[in-house]
Amino acid sequence: MDLMVLPLLQISPLTMNARVNSFAVDNEGSSRTSRVTKRSGDQRDLDIQIDQAYRQIFFHAFKVDRDPMLESQLRAGQITIRDFVRGLLLSGKFRNDFYRCSSNYRIVEQMIGRVLGRPVNGEREKIAYSILIAQQGLPALVDILLESEEYLQAFGYDTVPFQRSRVLPGKSVGTMPFNQQAPRYSTYWRDITAKRAPAKADMWQNAMIAPRPAWLVNAPAPWARKLWQNTVTAGGFALTGLVIWIAITMLSTASGG
């Protein structure tokens, strides 16, 4: 039986002010807009862009989390920065440390902040993309964000996504960085983890209360087996020491006689 796929809900921005270019003069607090020029062959600029991509998607650039294959393809000009970002979003690192640690609503907030560099446009956008994840999975959301007109106009193919509108005209303090607004873990992950791995006391109590399998009915309890193993081990050490002491005593007596 074929399942009907619901169309993506219509989403509109909360305000048009966020879409208007600022007249403020660029300074050290402005968003970075450096671009990679493949023709220039500037490897140093490319290294900076790669590190920025790791920090934007993973919030850090640990050596163990880097993807040598993606980096080599980018350095060889086989893929663009947008393709590199796509690879990071579909990597096992992002899936295990971010996607599986969040609900669909929260992963939408995380993805919008990382890819489009802005907060979600209200609950409607959050609900629309969460339905998309539930129906088609994470890759569908990655594709629709990276191929959106908003992403292409803001970053194109060769610019690492960044948080937009950090410095607000008319305000002395800009918006809070996204990684501080939406940390990786939340109460949702804490509660889910507690259900999946209860406390040791609860595990011991459940083990004492839960009925034992049929093939273990006549077997000794785990604590009894552990006690027996410790007793045998201690007895073995004592017996070995006794044998060694007897041997030393016999040798010393023989040499004295």
Secondary structure, 3 states (H helix, E strand, C coil): CCCCCCCCCCCCCCCCHHHCCCCCCCCCCCCCCCCCCCCCCCHHHHHHHHHHHHHHHHCCCCHHHCCHHHHHHHHCCCCCHHHHHHHHHCCHHHHHHCHHHCCHHHHHHHHHHHHHCCCCCHHHHHHHHHHHHHHHCHHHHHHHHHCCHHHHHHCCCCCCCCCCCCCCCCCCCCCCCHHHHCCCCCHHHHHHHHHHCCCHHHHHHHHHHCCCCHHHCCCCCHHHHHHHHHHHHHHHHHHHHHHHHHHHHHHHHHHHC
